[in-house]
Amino acid sequence: MSEQQEITHAGGCHCGRVRFEAVAPKDYEGIYCNCSMCTKKGIIHLIVSKDKFKLLKGEDILSLYTFNTGIAKHYFCSKCGICPYYIPRSHPNDIDVNARCLDDFDITKIKISDFDGKNWEDQVHKIQN
């Protein structure tokens, strides 16, 4: 089986002050998590390695939110409030892009798998490689 073609996806926050690029499969699979944080943010997860993520602008306008263990670093635009990406506790050496913030995002065009984040400790192994 051949590896899926990767492309550079561009994205950003609502006001455009934060912009990024992420290299990921053209037809990536998103992850929906039902934990309290992800449910309230409405995030569709697309986890990429740090070397496949580039923050183009907006580092100076990002605010940081942490809670619980403090491992996850939730970045959001301090102007429009959107969370375009974060560093997840499940993959602390990677970047979790909010696929909804990709310029080409179309929920009808991607496959989304479910993750039971309400039971994170018992389920996290299912999304870790």
Number of C-alpha atoms within 10 A of each C-alpha: 3 4 6 11 10 13 14 14 18 18 25 27 24 16 12 13 18 25 20 21 18 25 17 20 15 13 13 18 18 21 19 19 20 18 14 11 13 15 13 9 11 15 23 23 23 19 27 18 15 15 10 14 22 14 14 14 14 16 13 10 13 19 15 13 11 11 9 6 7 10 14 18 18 20 20 20 23 16 15 13 14 19 25 25 26 21 19 18 15 18 18 15 12 18 23 26 27 26 26 21 21 19 12 12 15 10 12 7 11 14 11 15 12 11 17 15 18 13 11 15 10 10 13 15 10 10 11 8 6
